[in-house]
Structure formats: structure tokens, C-alpha cells
Amino acid sequence: MIKQIFKVFGILLLTTALLLILNEAYGYFRDGYWQSYPLGQLWYSISPGTLNLTQAVTERYLDWRLWDYGIGQLVIWPLWVTLIPLGLLTAWMGRR
């Protein structure tokens, strides 16, 4: 049962990534420039307080380099770049 949930969730993440890529490609052909949607923009639009809290807690209690060179870099990447590996990992976990 858990394997099936992981597999379905992984396929859902991969499908979402594909739709985001297609949406950005459509915008490129329509407007003439590529506009990506960063993970941080989505996170901030859903819950701005948790993004700021995560940054503050990471920098204060863990290490500032973890935010600057890890999580901070991840949130400026396009959303589909982060969804593809997560979807592949989740689908693989559902297969094993």
C-alpha cells in the first residue's frame, strides 16, 4: 500500500514538472523570453512566514552556510528542476 502511494506521488510530481516545463515553453513562444517559476516564489506565495522562519532558524541555530550554499540556492532554482529529482526518487521508492 505504501509503495503504491509513493509511486503515485512520484508520478504526480513528475507530471507537475512536465506541465511546468510546457507552460514555460508556451510562454517562451508567446512572449519571446523564458520565464521560470522559482521554488521560493511558490513557497512565499503559499506561506511567506515559514520561508522567513526557515531561513532564520537555519542561519541562527544550524549554520549560515547551510542556507547560503544549500537551501538558499535550492529556492532560487526553477520549480521543475527541484520536482524532477524528487519525483524520480519518490517513484523509485515506490518501486522498491
N, C-alpha and C positions, 0 to 999 in steps of 0.2 A: 504494500500500500504506500509506504513512504517513498519507495523507488519511483512509483508512478507519479507521485506529487512532484518529486524533483525533476523528472523527465518533462512533465507538462509545464512546470515553471520555467525550465531551461528553454523549451521551445517557445514559450511566450516571450521570454526576454530576447531571444534571437529574432523573433518575428517583429517585436517592437524596434529593435535595432535596424532591421531591414526597412521598415516603414519610415524611420527617421532618415535613413540614407536616401530613400526615394523622395521624401519630402524636401530634403536639402538639394537634391539634384534637380527636382522640379523648379525650385526657387532659383537655382543657377540658370537654367534655361529660360526662365521667365524674366528674371531681372538682370542677368549678366554677371552676377557675382555669387560666390559661395558663402552662405551664412550658416554657421553651425550653432547648435544649442548646447552650451556647456552644462555639465552636470551641476555645477554650483548655481547656475541660473535657475534650474528646475528646483533644486533644494531650497534656494532662497525664496522662490515664489510659493513653495508649499509651506515652509516654516523658517522664516528668517532668524528667529531667536535660537533655534537649535544649531544652525550653521555658525553663528557667532559664538555660542556657548561651546561648541565642539572645538573651535579654534582656540578659545581662551583656555579651556581645560587642557588641551593638548600642549599648548605652549607653556602653560604655567606648571602643570603637575607631571608631565611626561618629559618632553624635550622640544624646544622650539624648532630643531632641525627636522623632527618628525612631521611638523606641519609644513615648514618651508620647502622641504625636499620630497615629501611623500604625499600627504593628504592634500596639501595646498596645490600641488601640481596636478593631482587627480581631478580636483573640482574645476580646473580650467580646461580640461580636455573635453572634446565633444562627447555628448551623452552616448552616442552609438559606439564610440571607442571603448567605453567602460562597460557597456552592456554585452558586447560580443564575448569577451573572455568570461564574464560572469555567467552568461547563458551557456557557453560551452562547458564550463566547469560544472554547472548545475545539472545539465543534461547528462554529462558523463557520470556524475554521482548517482543519477537515477538509473543508469545502465549497469553499474557495478553491483 
